[in-house]
């Protein structure tokens, strides 16, 4: 199952979740109505049946008909409480994955951390993100959790956060940590995070009746103890019954979580193996959890996020959100023997202290191995499409080499809260001295003289940025950029647009890159409003596809030469044939910026399956001349990022 099929499945499961929520909510409403009618029929004399009281009166249909208004009110109040509680919970999480992590007591890991274990964690996350073509997510650590666990949260890749426990840092090797992080990245790519956020809201809404019942019962204690009201026992009974109804709802909520979560955990395990091409990494992590006697359990309350975790967050006798560890290991490692766990447990007891002391040394050795690999680079074109959302070991190694190739000062600046905006502006500087001078004046007007001097320092120290480094540097600086105040982000966006237009002839790559920056920042600010796909098909967007394909086909070609136009036309036709559109020709427009912006927005609303066809068409256009220039590769990655399809790093 590829990236697009996972997205389509996530979309269907979201619909299933909504239907299940309404089903469970309806059952709760009916149960509360039964409680209301029971109390009404046993406490208030009825005009029917001669004023009969008791359970028998409740069975009289005339009483139900006579109290239709009461039932409607009860249904509205109960349904409203459930719905508002769910929406309120989801709204409280609109800040994205970082909000979930912070609510769990996690601490952010900054790129400049000096802790070797946290440095290793950030390196692993950054390498996989860069290899995948996605913004680097925020990284968090739950410092007081000795168990081995992790989760990814957020609405989109732009506002995602990856969180691990302190035990994960201390007890896992780099390969095992990479397996766990790859597992969490698969949740990011496959659309699981958005489902998980909605699941948190749904479960809170379903259990709100139990919460209200418990509070009602607690408050009624004092009223009963200080009052001689004969209805005191009835008040307590109402509280107890509401709690029972609420916990029945919790029973169904846990069933929903279990039904939805288990299969996607198997898929995430399989994706993690495809990410790293190393089954020993993730299977080793699972074995250590088993060897440490299910050490994935958290000390803090993990009920809300249990379905997000890498492994079970607490002991559950029924409806576990995760498959048994042994079954997960067997699916990854066919020859697994359960007896090996006992041997591993004995070995770990001896090695635990040693592993912690050797963590820093292990990181240096692993980095040396990465640096020694693929020194000549690689260019696996055939595997690019299959690696979408599934970067191979080579892609991750290439990302490690790329980050290592950046000057230390430039990398540190990209990770710095104070320097990240200037690094972004630095990447947009023109090679022409006159235009660059104009751009620096724009920075002075928009951001101030200090910002301009920082950019000058970057230019003097590192020279002009290489084309192939612009997009990775953007992705590296993104986690820091989005931590700045909203007012700063708005000024940064305005400055970016002015810099790109400084020469009054913005090229297509500059145009797309500035739009990608805006998209990343906007989605981080309003993640709950972001849609990763829509319902349109290619037949609805033929003209828009033609515009995008024309831009890509002519990128880097000399339009004024007959030979350049001929090559562009051939590449365009090849790509459009993949999309099943053969009657359109290469097109140009004086208002190409507006056309391109509208066309990208239309393609972003395609169904996942149709997006996969579009990406295949784009790749075919680029590969028509049997080679991929850096400019073409970067253009392809930016276009795909704008339609929420992460294209992996080629190398």
N, C-alpha and C positions, 0 to 999 in steps of 0.2 A: 504494500500500500504506500503510495507516494504522498508528497506534501499536499497536493490538491485533493486527493481522496480523503486524507485525514481531515482537511478543512471541511469538506462536504459532510463527513460523518459527524464532526463536531456541531455543524449547523443543524443536522437532523436531531442530534441528541439534545440540543438546546430546546427544540420544539417539544421533544419528549418530556424534558424537565418541566416545561411550562404546563403541559397537559397533566402531568403527574401532580404538580403543585395544586392545580385547580381541583383535581380529583380528591386529594387529601383534604384540601380546604373545605370542599363540599361535605365530606364525611364529618369533619369537625363541626361545621355549622349545623348539620342534622343532629349530631350528638348533643350539642348545646341546646338546641330546640327541644329535644326530649327532656333534658334537665329542667328547662323553663316550664314546660307543660306539666311535668311531674310536681314541681313545687307549686304551681298555680292550682292544679287539680286537687292537691292534698291539703292546701292551706285556705283556699277561698271557696265558700259554698257556691255551687252552681245552681242556676235556675232550672236546669234539666235534671232528670232522675231524682226529683224531690229534694234537691239540695244535697245530694250524695257527695260525701268526701272520700278520699282514698284513691288507691291505684285503679279501682274499677271505674271511677269517673274519668280517669285519663284515657281509658279505652273507648270512651264514647265519642264517635265522630262529630257529634253536634258541638261538643266542647271545642274541638279543633277548629271547626268552621266559625264558631262564635268568637274565637280568639285569633283570627287570621292576622289582624293588625299587630297583635303582640308578637306573633311568630315572625312577621315581616321585620319588625323592629329588632328582634333578637338576631335574625339572619343578617340584617344590615350592620348591626353593631359588631357581631362576631367576624363577619367577612371583612368589614372595614378595618377592624383591629389587625387581622392577619395580613391584609393587603398593605396597609399603611406601615406596619412593622417591617415587612419585607422590603418595600420601597425605601423606607427610611434607612434600613441597614445597608442596602445597595448604594444609596446616595452617600452614606457616611464613608464608603470605600472608594468614592469617585477620584480620590487623589492617587489611586493606583496601587501598585504592589508595595511601594515603600510604606504606605499607611498600614497595610496588613502586617508587614514585618515589624514596624515600630509598635503596633498594638500587642505583638507577641513578646515585646521586650527586647527586640534585637537591636544591635548597634551597627551603624554603617561602617563599612570598610572603605577607606579612601585610597586612591591610587598611590599616594606617597607614604603609605604605612611602612614602618620599619620592622614590624613583627614578621619573622620569616615564614610562619605558617599562614598568616593573612596575606602576605605578599605572594606566596605560592597559590593561594585560593584566587586572588585577583588575577594573577597571570593566567590561570586555567580558564576562568570565566572570559577574560578579554580575548584569549586566543580562539576560543570556540565562537565567540560573537563575531570577531573579525573574519574568521574562516567562513562563517555562515552568511555574511553580508547584512548583519543587523546591528543596531546601536548596542553598545555595551550596556547591559542592565546595571542597576544599582546592586551592590553586594552588601549583605548583612551577615552578622554572626550573633547567634544566641549564646551569650557568654556563660550563662549559668546552667547550660544543659550539657551534661556529660555524655548523653546518648548519641548514637549515630543517626542523624536524620537531616532532612533538607526539604525545602519547598520553593516553588516559583509562583509568584502572584502578580496580577495586573490584568489590564484589559487588552493591551497590545504589546508588541515588542518594544515600543517606544517608552512605555511606562512600567516595564517589567522590573521586578526585583527578585534576585536569587538569594535565599537565606539558608545558611547551614548552621548546625550546632557546633559548639566548641569541641565536642567529642568527635565530630566528623573531621575537624582539622587535626586533632591529636592522634587519632587511631587509624586513619587511612593513609595509605601510600599515595604518591602523586597519581599513579595510574588508576587506583581505586577512586580517588577524589574526582578524577577526570570522568570516570564512568558515572558517578553520581550526578555531576554537573551536566553531563551529556543527557542523562535521563530527564533532568529538569528542563533543559533546553528543548527537548522533544515536546514537553507540555506547552512551551511557548509557541513553537512552530505549529503544533497540531490543533491549536484553538482551545486547549483544555483550560487555560487560565481564565478565560472569560466565563466558561461554564462554571468553574470553581467559585468565582466571585459571586455569580448569580446563585449558586447553590448555598453559599453562606447566607444570602438574603432570604432565600426560600425557607431554609431550615429555621432561621430566627423567627420568621413570620408564623411558621407552623407551631413552633414551641412557645409563642407568646401567650397562648391561652394557659399553658401550664405555669408560666411565670406569673400571670395575673391571678390565677387560682391560688398560688402559694402566697402572694402578697395579700390577697383577700382573706385567706385563712389566718395569716399572721396578724392582720389588723383587727379581725373579728374576735380574737382571743380576749383583748382588753375590753371590748364592748360587752362580751358575754360575762366576763368576770365582774364587771362593774354595774351590770344591769340585771333586773329581774324579769326581763322580757322573755316570754315563753317561746319566742321565735329564735332564741339564741342557738338552739340545736340545729334549726333549719339553716341558719347562716353558716354554721360550721360545715353542715352537709353540702351546701352549695360550693364552698371553697374546696372541699375534698373532691367532689364530683368534677369540678373544673380542672383540678390538678390531674385527676385520672384521665379525663378527656384529653388534656394537653399532652400527657405522657404517652397516650395512645398515638397522638399526632407525632410525637418524637419517635415512637417505634416505626411509624411509616417513613418519617424523614430519614432515619438511619437506613431503612431498607432502600430508599431512593439513592442515598449516597453509595451504599454497597453495590447496588445494581449498576450504577453509572461509573463508579471508580475502578472496580476490579479489572475489567477488560482493558481500560485505558492504561492501567499500570503495566500489564503485559506488553502493550504496544510501545509504551515508553521504554521498557527494558530492551525490547528488540531494536528500537531506534538508537538507544545508547550504544549498543554493539555496533550498529552501522556507522555511528558517528566516529567512534574511536578505532574500529576494526580490531578491538581487543576485548573479547568476552571475559578475559580474566579480571579486567578492571572492575566491572559492575558485579560480576559473580563473587569476586573477592570481598567487595563491600557487603554484600548480602550474607556471605559466610561469616564475616566478622560480627555482624548483628546477631546472628544465631549463636556464635561461639561465646559472645558476651551475655548470653541468656536474654535475648530479645532486648538488647540495650538501645533500641530505637525509641523506647518510651520516654516521654517528656515529663518533667516535673511540673511544669505549668499546665494550665487547663488547655487541652488541645482539641476539644470537641468541635469547635468551629472550623478549624483548619485541618481536621484529621484526613479529609479526602484529598488534600493538597500534598500531604507529606510523602517523602520517598518511601517510608515504611510506617507501620502502625505507630501512632503516637500514644496509645494507651491500650491496656488489655481489654478486649471485647469478646464476650462469650458468643454473641450473636451479631450478624451483619457487619463483619469486619470490612473496613474500606479497602483492605489490601489482601491479595491472595496469600496463602501460607508461604513462608520463606523457602521451604524445601521445593515447592512447586515452581517458584520463580527461578530458583537456581537450576533445577532440572531442565527448564525450557532453554536456558542459556548454555548449560554445560551438560550434555547428554550422559556422560559417564559419571555423574556425581553420585557419591556414596555418602549417606547420612552419617556413617561412622566417622567420616573425615572431620566432622564438626568437633567431636570430642578431642581428637588429636590437635586440631587447630586451637581449641580453647586452652589446652595445656601449654602449647607453644606461646600463645599470646601473653599468658601470665608472666612468662620469663622475659619476653621481649618488650613489654609495654613501656617500661622506663627507658630502655635503650632507644626505642623508636622516637620518643619525644626529643631526646638529646640529638639524634641524628637527622631531624627534620630539615634543618638548615643545610646540612651537607648533602642530603638527598636532592634538595632543590637545585644546588649548584651542579651536581652530577647530571641531573636530567637536562638542565639547560645546556650543558656541554654537549650532550648527545644530540639535542635538537639542532645546535649550531653546526655540528659535524655532518648532519644529514642534508642531502639535497643542496649542496653548495652551488651546484650549477643551476638550480631552479628546475621547475618542471612545467609542463603545459599540457595537461590532460583534458583535451577538448571534449572527447567522447563522453567522459564521465560527468561533465558539468551539469547537464540537465538532471541526471539521477541523484546528484548531490544536493539538490535544493532542499533545505531543511535537514540535511543529512551529511554534513561535511566530513570527508574522509580524514584519515590520519595525515595524509599529505597536505590537505588544505590547512589543517591545524598547525602542522609544522611550518607551512609557508607563512601563516599568520605570526607564528613565533619569530620566524626569521625577519619578517617585515618590522615587527616592533623592535627587534634587536638592532635593525639597520638604522632606525631613527636615532639621531643624536640624543644623548642623555638629557641635555637641556631642553630640547624640543619636546621630548616625551614628557618630561616633568612639567613643562609649561601647559601641555594639553590636559594634564591631570590636575592642574592647579585651579582653585576657585578664582584666584585673582587674575590669572593669565589666560584662561580658556577663551574668553571673547576675542582677545587679541590674536590668539593662535588661529581662530576661525577667520578673522579679517586678513591675517597673513596669507592664508591659503587662497584668498581671492585676489591677491595683488597681481597686477598686470606686469608683464616683462618690459613694456615700454616705459622709459623713465618719466616722460611727460604725463602719461596716464596715471602712473603710480603716484606721482606728486599730487595730482588731482584727488586721487583716492585718499591719500594721507590727510589732505585738507578736509575731506568729508568726515574722516574719523575725528579730527580735532573739533569740528562743528557739532558732531553728534555725541561723541563720547568724552571729549576733553583732551587736553595736551598730554596727560600722563599715558593715556591709551595709545596715542600716536608714538610716543617715545618707546613704549614697549614693543610696538611693531617694528620700529627702526632697529631696535636692539636685536630682534629675531632675524631681520634681514642681514644685518652686519655679521651676526654670529653664524647663521646657518645658510646664508644665501637664499635664492629663490626656491620655494618648495617644488619638489618633483611632482609631475602630474599624477603618477601612480600612487603618491602618498596622500593626496588631498582627501579622498573619501575615507580611508582608514583613520586619518588624523581627526576628521569630523566625528567618526564613530567613537573614537577614544575620548574626545573631549565632551561628548554629549552628556554623560552622567553628571559631570561637574557643572555644565552649562545650565541644566534644568534645575539645579539647586539654587540658582540665583533668584532674586525677587522678580515678580511678574513685571514690574516697571522696567527693570533692567532687560528682561527678555524682549519686551516690546521695542526698546531702543535698539537692541542688538539686531532684531529683525529688520527694522527700518534702515539701519546702517548697511546691512547686507544687501538690500535692494539697491541702495544708492551706489555702493561699491561696484556691483555688477553692471550698472548702467553708466558708469563713469565715462566710458569711451563712446557712449551713444550708439553702440553697435554690439550689444550683448550677444554672445554666441549661445548656441543651443545647450552646451554643457553647463555654462555659467547659469543659464536660466533654470535648468533642471536642478542643479546643485542648490541654488538659493531656495527653490521651492521645496526641496527635500529637507533642508535645514528648518524651514518654517513648519513643514509637516511634522517633523520630529518634536519640535518645541510645542506646537499646538496640541499634539496628541498627549504629550506629557502633562500639559496643563489641564486638558479636558479629555481624559482617556475614555470615559464612559460614553462619550458621544461619537467615538470612532467605530466605523463599521469596516471589517476586513474584507467583505465581499457583499455582493448584492444578488439580484435575481435576473439580470440581463444576460442575453446570449450574444454570440458574435454577430449573428444576423442583425441585431439591433444596433450594432456599433461598427458597421463596415467602414463608413466614412472616417470615423474617429481613428480606427485602426490604421487606415491608409495614411492619415496625417503623421501618426507616430512612426510608422514604418518608413515613410519618406524622410523624416528627420534622421532616423538611425542609418538608413541606407546612404544618405549623402554626407554623413558626418565624416570629416576627414578627406572627402573627395573634392576635387577641383571642379566646381560646377560650370566654370566658363569653358572647360575643355570638353570636346566631344567624347573623348575616351573616358573621362571621369564620369560624365553623365551616363554613358553606356554601361559602365560597371555598376553604378548606382541603380540604374533601371533593372539590370539583371538580378542584383541582390534583392531589390524590392519585390520583383515578380516571384522569386524563389520563396521568399518569406510569406508572401500573401497566398501562395498556393498551399502552403502548410495549413493556413487558416481557412482554406476552402473558398477564397475570394480571388477570382481570376480575371474579373472584368474591369478592375480599376488600374490606373496608371500612376506613376510617380508624380507627385504634385508639389507645387511651391505656392507660397502665399506671402504677400507683403505684411500681413498681420499674423505671421506664423506664431508669435508668442501667445496671442490670445487663443488661436486655434489649438495649439499644443496643450495649453492649460486645460481647455475644455475637453480635449480628447483624452488626456490622462485621467481626468475626473470621471469620464464615461467608462473607460476601461476598468477603473477601480471598482465599478459597480457590477462587474461580470460575476457569474457563478464560478466557484472554484474550478470546475471542470473546464469551463471556457477560458479561464485565466491560464490554465496549463497549456492550452492550445496556442494562446497568444504568446506565452513565453517561448514555446517551441518555435513559433514563427519568427520571433525576435532573434533567437539564437541562430536559426537558419540563415537569416539575413546577414548576421555578422560573420558567419562561417562560409559564406558563399565563395570568397576568394581563397579559402583554405588557410587563412591566417587571421589572427586576432591582434590588432594593434592595441596598445595601452589605452588610447583614446576611445576606441570602440568598446573595449571591455568595461571601462568606467562608465561610459554612456549607458551601456546595457544594464549595469548594476543599479544605476540611479533610476532609470525608467522603471525597472522591476520593483525597486524599493518604494517608488511612489504609488504603485498599485498593490503594495503590501505582499510582495513575493521576494523573499531574501535570496539573492544570487550569491553563491559561494565565491570566495577568493580563488583566482586561477593560479596565482603565483608570480 
